[in-house]
Amino acid sequence: MSQLPTIGHLIDGKTVHSGTRSQPIYNPATGQIEKTLLLADAATLEQAIASAQAAFPAWRNTPPLKRARVMSNLKVLLEQHADELCALITAEHGKVLSDALGELQRGIENVEYASYAPELLKGEHSKNVGPSIDSWSEFQPLGVTAGITPFNFPAMVPLWMWPMAVACGNTFILKPSERDPSSTLRIAELALQAGLPPGVLNVVNGDKEAVDALLHDPRVKAVSFVGSTPIAEYIYSEGCKHGKRVQALGGAKNHAVVMPDADIANAVNALMGAAYGSCGERCMAIPLVVAVGDATADAVIAGLKVEIAKMKVGPGTAPGVDMGPLVTKPHFEKVKAYVDQGVKEGATLVVDGRRLKVPEHEDGYYLGPCLFDNVKPGMVTYQEEIFGPVLGVVRVKTLQEAMDMIDAHEYGNGTCIFTRDGEAARYFTDHIQVGMVGVNVPLPVPVAYHSFGGWKRSLFGDLHAYGPDAMRFYTKRKTITQRWPSAGVREGAVFSFPSSR
């Protein structure tokens, strides 16, 4: 048997194969081991942090325009290598190639936004705030920063973080998901090709040992995280305990409200992609439909059943496939157990995808689309984030009942409403206690020049991800007040508090 390829780390501009522990990387479409991933040990983390710290002074003093030009070069390279990167994403995550391309494109938009950093870093200036006194503010980099990213978007989420961090003058250590790291590493290699100096971006593969090293080391000044809420809470509390600036995006349970006046056909088509796209492995997926009125629920379920029957499930590289496999076998078993639990709790399983078999891929991690009716608050399938192709319909009588239900949930990441009524939409968007809201838009993910983040237990920290908030997160404000007394003028001591009067 031929030896499997080994994935290492990217430190100081070079590939490093270090670490005494390793784990397999599976192809979720086949269930076969295809690569071996080396997990970083303490020595590997020390090497990465030292490299980032050594690179910081020169990079900090590089003119912002030159830093931005690296981002512009990277954008071009990412577009040129899109097919290669999408193939890496699909091979390790399982999502269909078209979905991988959509992910990459949204990441590229964040790289493009980072190329505008000189505009964002200008600061503010005021002349003569007092007699011959000028004052201005600057946004200075923090130093060594770090990001810990999830498996579901191995290209996009890292590009939410490190491009803006390094464009602002920081250096960065990226710890991608150990399930699908290859596209992340390849993008880092392209960043070097784009002109990023060695040490400015380091990629370290690992598990909790690597995460804790980043959280505890005083040389790391800020940590950004995207993942599940229990881990987000841990990272936020542990990072803050060690004096770091922390931004931790957690879980979600997004509700889609469908009003009686909605265009049901359009709503159903939107819900299909939002619920089953990427096998439901999105923090902005729609796992719950809140139908206002039984007639609305019946119409939505009837439409969903028709569309689900048309879906093609199989390998992400196969033509015409709508949904690929789940990312790992343990995750497959976890999602399937949620479906079993929903049946036990009394929800009506309208479409059962548990028995799906994909010919010639019997060992792949395939779960067909599942659809529940009569889901109720308090059920595990209602409360917890499933992160799989499972959609539940909740029946309510009024819009206010739907909103009260959404507001009572512990998560507040995203929500949406389908309606033709402008008054209802305005009331919903104004009063709902959720961070990202869509009107006839099922996945209200902000574009790169806005910022992404939820409310309640979906976000820990004061600032949202990417966009304008990213510049604030990766910099610290310094305000300078300056006066040059006139030559030869000797001034006496002043004991009153200074003012502009």
C-alpha positions as CSV (number, residue, x, y, z in Angstrom):
1,M,0.0,0.0,0.0
2,S,1.4,3.4,-0.9
3,Q,2.0,5.8,1.9
4,L,-0.7,8.5,2.4
5,P,0.3,12.2,1.8
6,T,1.1,14.0,5.1
7,I,-0.1,17.5,5.8
8,G,2.1,19.6,8.0
9,H,2.1,23.3,8.9
10,L,3.2,26.6,7.3
11,I,5.6,28.5,9.5
12,D,7.9,31.4,8.6
13,G,7.1,30.9,4.9
14,K,8.1,27.2,4.9
15,T,6.3,23.9,5.2
16,V,7.1,22.3,8.5
17,H,6.4,18.6,9.4
18,S,6.5,18.6,13.1
19,G,4.4,17.1,15.9
20,T,4.4,13.7,17.5
21,R,0.7,13.1,17.1
22,S,-1.4,12.7,13.9
23,Q,-4.9,12.0,12.7
24,P,-6.4,10.8,9.4
25,I,-8.2,13.0,6.9
26,Y,-11.2,11.3,5.3
27,N,-13.0,11.8,2.0
28,P,-16.6,12.0,3.2
29,A,-17.9,10.9,-0.1
30,T,-16.2,7.6,0.1
31,G,-15.4,7.1,3.8
32,Q,-11.8,6.4,2.9
33,I,-8.7,7.8,4.6
34,E,-6.8,9.9,2.0
35,K,-4.3,12.0,4.0
36,T,-2.5,12.1,7.4
37,L,-2.6,15.4,9.4
38,L,0.2,16.2,11.8
39,L,-1.0,17.8,15.0
40,A,1.1,20.6,16.4
41,D,2.9,20.2,19.7
42,A,4.3,22.8,22.1
43,A,7.5,23.2,20.0
44,T,5.5,23.8,16.8
45,L,3.4,26.5,18.5
46,E,6.5,28.1,19.9
47,Q,8.0,28.2,16.4
48,A,4.9,29.8,14.9
49,I,4.4,32.4,17.6
50,A,8.1,33.3,17.6
51,S,8.0,33.7,13.8
52,A,4.9,35.9,13.9
53,Q,6.5,38.0,16.7
54,A,9.7,38.4,14.8
55,A,7.9,39.5,11.6
56,F,5.7,42.0,13.3
57,P,8.0,45.1,13.6
58,A,8.9,45.3,9.9
59,W,5.3,44.5,8.8
60,R,3.8,47.0,11.2
61,N,6.1,49.7,9.7
62,T,5.3,48.7,6.1
63,P,3.1,51.4,4.5
64,P,-0.6,50.5,4.5
65,L,-0.8,50.9,0.8
66,K,2.0,48.2,0.3
67,R,0.2,45.9,2.7
68,A,-3.1,46.5,0.7
69,R,-1.4,45.7,-2.6
70,V,-0.6,42.2,-1.3
71,M,-4.3,41.7,-0.8
72,S,-5.0,42.9,-4.3
73,N,-2.5,40.4,-5.6
74,L,-4.0,37.6,-3.5
75,K,-7.5,38.3,-4.9
76,V,-6.2,37.7,-8.4
77,L,-4.4,34.5,-7.4
78,L,-7.5,33.2,-5.6
79,E,-9.6,33.7,-8.7
80,Q,-7.0,32.1,-10.9
81,H,-6.8,29.0,-8.6
82,A,-10.5,28.8,-7.9
83,D,-11.0,25.3,-9.5
84,E,-8.0,23.9,-7.5
85,L,-9.3,25.3,-4.2
86,C,-12.9,24.2,-4.7
87,A,-11.6,20.7,-5.5
88,L,-9.7,20.7,-2.1
89,I,-12.8,21.9,-0.3
90,T,-15.1,19.3,-1.8
91,A,-12.6,16.5,-1.3
92,E,-12.3,17.1,2.5
93,H,-15.6,18.7,3.4
94,G,-18.0,17.0,0.9
95,K,-20.0,20.0,-0.2
96,V,-20.8,20.2,-3.9
97,L,-18.4,22.1,-6.2
98,S,-20.8,24.9,-6.9
99,D,-21.3,25.5,-3.2
100,A,-17.5,25.5,-2.7
101,L,-17.2,28.1,-5.4
102,G,-19.8,30.2,-3.7
103,E,-17.9,29.9,-0.4
104,L,-14.6,30.9,-2.0
105,Q,-16.2,33.9,-3.8
106,R,-17.5,35.3,-0.5
107,G,-14.1,34.9,1.0
108,I,-12.5,36.7,-2.0
109,E,-14.9,39.6,-1.3
110,N,-13.4,39.9,2.1
111,V,-9.9,39.9,0.7
112,E,-11.0,42.7,-1.7
113,Y,-12.4,44.7,1.3
114,A,-9.1,44.3,3.1
115,S,-7.4,45.9,0.2
116,Y,-9.2,49.1,1.2
117,A,-7.6,49.1,4.6
118,P,-5.6,52.4,4.0
119,E,-9.0,54.2,3.8
120,L,-10.2,52.6,7.0
121,L,-6.9,53.3,8.9
122,K,-6.8,57.0,8.2
123,G,-7.9,58.0,11.7
124,E,-9.2,61.5,12.6
125,H,-7.6,64.9,12.9
126,S,-8.7,68.2,14.5
127,K,-6.7,71.4,14.3
128,N,-6.7,74.0,17.0
129,V,-8.7,72.0,19.6
130,G,-7.1,74.6,21.9
131,P,-4.8,77.5,21.3
132,S,-2.2,76.2,18.8
133,I,-3.1,72.6,19.9
134,D,-3.8,69.9,17.4
135,S,-5.2,66.5,18.2
136,W,-5.5,63.3,16.1
137,S,-6.2,59.6,16.5
138,E,-4.4,56.6,14.9
139,F,-5.4,53.0,14.6
140,Q,-2.3,50.9,15.4
141,P,-1.9,47.2,15.1
142,L,-2.1,44.9,18.1
143,G,0.9,42.6,17.3
144,V,0.5,38.8,17.0
145,T,-3.1,37.8,16.5
146,A,-4.8,34.4,16.0
147,G,-7.8,32.8,14.5
148,I,-9.5,29.4,15.1
149,T,-11.8,28.4,12.3
150,P,-14.5,25.7,11.7
151,F,-14.8,22.8,9.3
152,N,-17.9,24.0,7.4
153,F,-16.2,26.9,5.6
154,P,-12.5,26.1,5.4
155,A,-11.8,28.8,2.9
156,M,-14.3,31.6,3.6
157,V,-14.1,31.9,7.4
158,P,-10.3,32.1,7.6
159,L,-10.6,34.9,4.9
160,W,-13.0,36.7,7.3
161,M,-10.1,37.0,9.7
162,W,-6.5,37.1,8.6
163,P,-6.6,39.4,5.5
164,M,-8.0,42.3,7.5
165,A,-5.7,41.5,10.4
166,V,-2.5,41.6,8.3
167,A,-3.8,44.5,6.2
168,C,-4.0,46.5,9.5
169,G,-0.3,45.6,10.3
170,N,-0.7,42.6,12.5
171,T,0.9,39.2,12.1
172,F,-1.4,36.1,12.3
173,I,-1.5,32.5,13.4
174,L,-4.3,30.5,11.9
175,K,-5.5,27.2,13.4
176,P,-7.9,25.7,10.8
177,S,-10.2,22.8,11.4
178,E,-8.3,19.5,11.6
179,R,-11.0,17.9,9.5
180,D,-10.4,19.8,6.2
181,P,-7.2,22.0,6.3
182,S,-5.9,21.6,2.8
183,S,-7.6,24.5,1.1
184,T,-6.7,26.8,4.0
185,L,-3.0,25.8,3.7
186,R,-3.1,26.3,-0.1
187,I,-4.5,29.8,0.3
188,A,-1.7,30.7,2.7
189,E,0.8,29.5,0.1
190,L,-0.9,31.8,-2.4
191,A,-0.6,34.7,0.1
192,L,3.2,34.2,0.1
193,Q,3.1,34.2,-3.7
194,A,1.1,37.4,-3.6
195,G,4.0,39.1,-1.6
196,L,3.1,38.4,2.1
197,P,6.5,38.2,3.9
198,P,7.4,35.0,5.7
199,G,6.1,35.0,9.3
200,V,3.3,37.4,8.8
201,L,0.8,34.5,8.3
202,N,1.5,31.1,9.9
203,V,-0.9,28.1,9.7
204,V,-0.7,25.6,12.5
205,N,-2.8,22.4,12.4
206,G,-3.8,21.0,15.7
207,D,-6.5,20.3,18.3
208,K,-7.3,21.6,21.8
209,E,-3.6,21.6,22.7
210,A,-2.9,24.1,19.9
211,V,-6.0,26.2,20.8
212,D,-4.9,26.4,24.5
213,A,-1.4,27.4,23.6
214,L,-2.8,30.3,21.6
215,L,-5.2,31.3,24.4
216,H,-2.5,31.2,27.1
217,D,0.6,32.7,25.4
218,P,0.9,36.4,26.4
219,R,2.5,37.2,23.0
220,V,-0.8,36.5,21.3
221,K,-2.9,39.7,21.7
222,A,-6.2,38.8,20.1
223,V,-8.1,35.7,19.2
224,S,-11.0,35.3,16.8
225,F,-13.1,32.1,16.7
226,V,-16.1,30.7,14.8
227,G,-17.7,27.4,15.9
228,S,-20.1,25.9,18.4
229,T,-21.4,27.8,21.4
230,P,-19.8,25.6,24.2
231,I,-16.4,26.0,22.6
232,A,-17.0,29.7,21.9
233,E,-17.8,30.3,25.6
234,Y,-14.6,28.5,26.6
235,I,-12.5,30.4,24.2
236,Y,-14.0,33.7,25.2
237,S,-13.6,33.2,28.9
238,E,-10.2,31.6,28.7
239,G,-8.8,34.2,26.4
240,C,-10.2,37.1,28.4
241,K,-8.8,35.5,31.6
242,H,-5.4,35.7,29.9
243,G,-5.8,39.4,28.9
244,K,-6.6,38.9,25.2
245,R,-9.1,40.7,23.0
246,V,-11.5,37.9,22.0
247,Q,-14.3,37.6,19.4
248,A,-16.1,34.2,19.5
249,L,-19.0,33.4,17.2
250,G,-21.0,30.5,18.5
251,G,-24.0,28.4,17.4
252,A,-27.4,29.1,15.9
253,K,-30.9,27.9,15.5
254,N,-32.3,30.1,12.8
255,H,-36.1,30.5,12.3
256,A,-37.8,31.3,9.0
257,V,-41.3,32.8,9.5
258,V,-43.7,32.2,6.6
259,M,-46.8,34.5,6.7
260,P,-50.2,33.5,5.1
261,D,-49.7,36.1,2.4
262,A,-46.2,34.9,1.3
263,D,-45.4,33.7,-2.1
264,I,-45.3,30.0,-1.0
265,A,-43.6,28.7,-4.1
266,N,-40.8,31.2,-3.8
267,A,-40.6,30.6,-0.1
268,V,-40.3,26.9,-0.6
269,N,-37.5,27.2,-3.2
270,A,-35.6,29.6,-0.8
271,L,-36.1,27.2,2.1
272,M,-34.8,24.2,0.1
273,G,-31.4,25.8,-0.4
274,A,-31.3,27.3,3.1
275,A,-32.1,24.1,4.8
276,Y,-30.3,21.5,2.7
277,G,-27.5,23.5,1.0
278,S,-24.1,22.3,2.2
279,C,-26.0,19.4,3.9
280,G,-27.3,21.9,6.5
281,E,-23.7,22.5,7.8
282,R,-24.0,26.3,7.9
283,C,-24.4,28.6,10.9
284,M,-26.8,30.6,8.8
285,A,-28.8,27.5,7.7
286,I,-32.6,27.5,8.3
287,P,-33.5,24.4,10.4
288,L,-36.9,25.7,11.5
289,V,-39.9,27.1,9.6
290,V,-42.4,28.9,11.7
291,A,-45.6,28.8,9.7
292,V,-48.3,31.3,10.7
293,G,-51.6,29.3,10.3
294,D,-52.3,25.7,9.6
295,A,-53.1,26.4,5.9
296,T,-49.7,28.0,5.5
297,A,-47.9,25.1,7.2
298,D,-49.8,22.6,5.0
299,A,-48.9,24.5,1.8
300,V,-45.2,24.8,2.8
301,I,-44.9,21.1,3.7
302,A,-46.6,20.1,0.4
303,G,-44.3,22.2,-1.6
304,L,-41.2,21.0,0.3
305,K,-42.2,17.3,-0.2
306,V,-42.4,17.9,-4.0
307,E,-39.0,19.7,-4.1
308,I,-37.2,17.2,-1.8
309,A,-38.3,14.4,-4.1
310,K,-36.4,16.1,-6.9
311,M,-33.1,16.4,-5.0
312,K,-30.1,14.4,-6.0
313,V,-27.7,13.4,-3.3
314,G,-24.2,12.1,-4.0
315,P,-20.5,13.0,-4.3
316,G,-19.9,16.7,-4.5
317,T,-17.9,16.2,-7.7
318,A,-20.7,14.4,-9.5
319,P,-22.7,16.5,-12.1
320,G,-26.2,17.6,-11.1
321,V,-25.8,16.8,-7.4
322,D,-27.7,19.1,-5.0
323,M,-26.3,17.8,-1.7
324,G,-23.2,15.9,-0.7
325,P,-22.3,13.9,2.4
326,L,-21.8,15.1,5.9
327,V,-18.3,15.9,6.9
328,T,-17.4,12.9,9.1
329,K,-18.9,9.6,10.3
330,P,-19.2,10.8,13.9
331,H,-21.1,13.8,12.7
332,F,-23.3,11.6,10.5
333,E,-24.2,9.5,13.5
334,K,-24.8,12.6,15.6
335,V,-27.2,14.1,13.1
336,K,-29.0,10.8,12.5
337,A,-29.5,10.5,16.3
338,Y,-31.2,13.9,16.3
339,V,-33.7,12.6,13.7
340,D,-34.3,9.5,15.9
341,Q,-34.8,11.8,18.9
342,G,-37.3,13.9,17.0
343,V,-39.4,10.9,16.3
344,K,-39.3,9.8,19.9
345,E,-40.4,13.3,21.0
346,G,-43.5,13.1,18.9
347,A,-42.6,15.3,15.9
348,T,-44.0,14.0,12.6
349,L,-41.3,12.8,10.3
350,V,-42.8,13.7,6.9
351,V,-39.6,12.9,4.9
352,D,-37.1,10.3,6.2
353,G,-33.6,10.5,4.8
354,R,-32.0,8.0,7.2
355,R,-32.2,5.1,4.8
356,L,-30.5,6.8,1.8
357,K,-27.8,4.8,0.0
358,V,-25.7,6.2,-2.8
359,P,-24.7,3.6,-5.3
360,E,-21.0,2.9,-5.4
361,H,-20.5,5.1,-2.4
362,E,-22.0,3.0,0.3
363,D,-19.3,3.9,2.8
364,G,-19.8,7.6,2.4
365,Y,-21.5,9.8,5.1
366,Y,-24.8,10.4,3.3
367,L,-28.0,11.4,5.0
368,G,-30.9,12.3,2.8
369,P,-33.0,15.4,3.5
370,C,-35.3,15.0,6.5
371,L,-38.5,17.0,7.1
372,F,-40.4,17.2,10.4
373,D,-43.9,18.6,11.1
374,N,-45.4,19.5,14.5
375,V,-42.0,20.5,16.0
376,K,-42.5,22.3,19.3
377,P,-40.4,24.4,21.7
378,G,-38.8,22.2,24.3
379,M,-38.0,19.4,21.9
380,V,-34.3,18.6,21.5
381,T,-34.8,19.0,17.8
382,Y,-36.1,22.5,18.3
383,Q,-33.7,23.7,20.9
384,E,-30.3,22.4,19.8
385,E,-28.2,23.1,16.7
386,I,-28.3,20.0,14.6
387,F,-26.0,21.1,11.7
388,G,-27.4,18.7,9.3
389,P,-30.1,18.3,6.5
390,V,-33.0,18.4,9.0
391,L,-35.8,20.9,8.6
392,G,-38.6,21.2,11.1
393,V,-42.0,23.0,10.8
394,V,-43.5,24.7,13.8
395,R,-47.1,25.8,13.7
396,V,-48.3,29.1,15.2
397,K,-51.4,31.2,14.9
398,T,-49.9,34.8,14.8
399,L,-46.8,36.7,13.8
400,Q,-46.4,37.8,17.5
401,E,-46.5,34.2,18.7
402,A,-43.8,33.4,16.1
403,M,-41.7,36.4,17.3
404,D,-42.1,35.6,21.0
405,M,-40.9,32.0,20.2
406,I,-37.8,33.3,18.3
407,D,-37.0,35.8,21.0
408,A,-37.2,33.1,23.7
409,H,-34.6,30.9,22.1
410,E,-31.0,31.0,23.5
411,Y,-29.5,31.7,20.0
412,G,-30.0,34.9,18.0
413,N,-27.8,34.5,15.0
414,G,-30.1,34.8,12.0
415,T,-33.8,34.8,11.1
416,C,-36.0,35.8,8.2
417,I,-39.6,36.4,7.2
418,F,-41.5,35.6,4.0
419,T,-44.3,38.0,3.4
420,R,-45.8,40.5,0.9
421,D,-46.9,42.8,3.8
422,G,-44.5,45.7,4.2
423,E,-45.9,46.6,7.6
424,A,-45.4,43.1,8.9
425,A,-41.8,43.0,7.6
426,R,-41.0,46.4,9.1
427,Y,-42.4,45.3,12.5
428,F,-40.5,42.1,12.4
429,T,-37.2,43.6,11.4
430,D,-37.5,46.4,14.0
431,H,-38.5,44.2,17.0
432,I,-37.0,40.8,16.6
433,Q,-34.1,40.0,19.0
434,V,-31.8,38.5,16.4
435,G,-28.5,39.9,14.9
436,M,-29.1,39.3,11.2
437,V,-32.5,39.5,9.6
438,G,-33.8,38.8,6.1
439,V,-37.0,39.8,4.4
440,N,-37.8,37.3,1.7
441,V,-34.1,36.4,1.9
442,P,-33.4,33.1,3.7
443,L,-29.7,33.5,4.4
444,P,-29.2,37.2,5.4
445,V,-25.4,37.0,5.4
446,P,-24.0,40.5,5.2
447,V,-21.7,41.5,2.3
448,A,-18.0,42.0,3.0
449,Y,-18.4,45.8,3.7
450,H,-20.9,45.2,6.5
451,S,-20.2,43.0,9.5
452,F,-21.4,39.5,10.5
453,G,-22.6,38.5,13.9
454,G,-25.6,37.4,16.0
455,W,-27.0,38.2,19.4
456,K,-27.5,36.3,22.6
457,R,-25.5,33.1,22.9
458,S,-24.5,33.3,19.2
459,L,-21.7,35.9,19.8
460,F,-19.3,36.5,22.7
461,G,-17.5,39.8,22.4
462,D,-18.3,43.4,21.5
463,L,-17.5,43.4,17.8
464,H,-18.8,41.4,14.9
465,A,-16.7,39.6,12.2
466,Y,-15.3,41.1,9.1
467,G,-16.3,44.4,7.6
468,P,-15.8,47.7,9.5
469,D,-15.9,45.9,12.9
470,A,-12.9,43.8,11.8
471,M,-10.7,46.9,11.5
472,R,-11.7,47.9,15.0
473,F,-11.1,44.5,16.4
474,Y,-7.6,44.2,14.9
475,T,-6.4,47.7,15.9
476,K,-6.1,49.9,19.0
477,R,-6.8,53.6,18.9
478,K,-4.2,56.0,20.0
479,T,-5.0,59.7,20.4
480,I,-2.2,62.3,20.2
481,T,-2.5,65.9,21.4
482,Q,0.3,68.2,20.3
483,R,1.4,71.8,20.9
484,W,4.5,73.7,19.9
485,P,4.9,76.8,22.0
486,S,6.1,80.0,20.2
487,A,9.8,80.4,20.3
488,G,11.1,82.6,23.2
489,V,7.8,82.6,25.0
490,R,8.0,81.3,28.6
491,E,4.6,80.3,30.1
492,G,3.8,80.0,33.7
493,A,2.3,77.0,35.5
494,V,-1.4,76.4,35.0
495,F,-3.2,74.5,37.8
496,S,-6.7,74.5,36.4
497,F,-7.9,71.5,34.3
498,P,-7.0,72.2,30.7
499,S,-9.9,73.1,28.3
500,S,-10.4,74.8,24.9
501,R,-11.8,78.0,26.5
